[in-house]
Amino acid sequence: MVCITTDSGANIVKPASLNKWTGLQCFGHRLHSAIGAAGKDKRVEKAVGVCKKVVSAFSYSWKKKRELFKAQERLLLPKHQLVTESPTRWGSRQKMVARVLEQQKAIAEVLFADKNNRHLIPTWQDIGVLESLHEALTPLLEFTDSLSGESYVTVSYVKLVLHLFRTDLLNEKDQDTQLTKDLKTTIMTYLDEKYADSATDDLLNMAAFVDPRFKAQYISPEKEEAIKERAVSEMLDENTGQSEAEVSEGTAGQGAEGEAATPLPLGVKKQPSLGSFFKKQSQDDEEDASPLTERQKVENELKSYLKCLDTDSESDPLEWWKVYERKFPRMSQLAKGYLCIPATSTPSEIIFSTGGNIVTCTRAALKPGMVNQLVFLAQNLQ
């Protein structure tokens, strides 16, 4: 498994089960671009521009910060500082707008007392636009933060998140203003266009398919058979499955719950149970039957996997596969190749930042091997 993040935010992934490189764009980067496309509306540009000027006026004046703090005390508002937008950081615009809306009364009071900056007070039209923008963007922030994790599976959630955006969060509601509806439509249209690529869609479908929490739940019916055939084909091509003899050897000496059987004292013969007679009869019947081809074994394993009950949506799919790896050896190898793909480039960017904090001007003579070890320790000893 190889995963490389490019400068454009794309995760270039080569799972063990794939024979060619596949580019998966960072979900956070695409969502940031979608919101940028929605923000090109002239009304939004004007209101956001006013917002930036207000924040800038308070950022460079300690007197205004002091007056803002006093106004917050008088108006019983939270004592929060204003947030500055960072063009390269998703969520910073929404946080800036939310903080200005929260502190608008205190901001207006401080600016009104200053004749030179009184013109910066947002008008009621600007406040209306900012409220519409805030209403459209707020629900998206939590999902991007969740998909940026590195200690749990994220790629299989992308299909679910897009479905939730389409059916709920970015779906037009009666109480929405017309601007909020336009923003939601623009964002969803952009995302649909970007994820309409067949290669990306197939990759996300496969990632959801090998996740026991979702399987084919969010895969369109017309593509479900194609995804099943792709799974069978990849398992056959890579030949990652263990033979039945290897599985039986691995499970030999285990009880019904998968635990090691307690050894008997020397010279003591174990009394055969009633179930052992039926087990022997079943083994004899299997030996009499014609041997299955490798493809039939893979298809049977796939059918058994799909018949398993779906697990809770908050459970860890890696723990599930750890338990059922011996039962579905071929499918488990396929899952390892897909579920390790990150949905965003955040994990790799965190590692880059860690490396930058280690290799400083005063430690520029560190050798690559030592840098690798220090980065590894910094990421794992937390």
Sequence and secondary structure as in RCSB ss.txt:
>XXXX:A:sequence
MVCITTDSGANIVKPASLNKWTGLQCFGHRLHSAIGAAGKDKRVEKAVGVCKKVVSAFSYSWKKKRELFKAQERL
LLPKHQLVTESPTRWGSRQKMVARVLEQQKAIAEVLFADKNNRHLIPTWQDIGVLESLHEALTPLLEFTDSLSGE
SYVTVSYVKLVLHLFRTDLLNEKDQDTQLTKDLKTTIMTYLDEKYADSATDDLLNMAAFVDPRFKAQYISPEKEE
AIKERAVSEMLDENTGQSEAEVSEGTAGQGAEGEAATPLPLGVKKQPSLGSFFKKQSQDDEEDASPLTERQKVEN
ELKSYLKCLDTDSESDPLEWWKVYERKFPRMSQLAKGYLCIPATSTPSEIIFSTGGNIVTCTRAALKPGMVNQLV
FLAQNLQ
>XXXX:A:secstr
 EEEE TTSEEEEE TT SS EEEE HHHHHHHHHHHHTTSHHHHHHHHHHHHHHHHHHT HHHHHHHHHHHHHH
T          TTSTTHHHHHHHHHHHTHHHHHHHHHT GGGGGGS  HHHHHHHHHHHHHHHHHHHHHHHTT S
SS  TTHHHHHHHHIIIIITS  TTS HHHHHHHHHHHHHHHHHTT HHHHHHHHHHHHTSTTTTTTTS HHHHH
HHHHHHHHHHHHHT    HHHHHHHHTTB TTS B     TT      HHHHHHHHHHHHHHHS    HHHHHHH
HHHHHHHS    TTS HHHHHHHHTTTSHHHHHHHHHHHTS SSSHHHHHHHHHHHHHS GGGTT  HHHHHHHH
HHHHH  
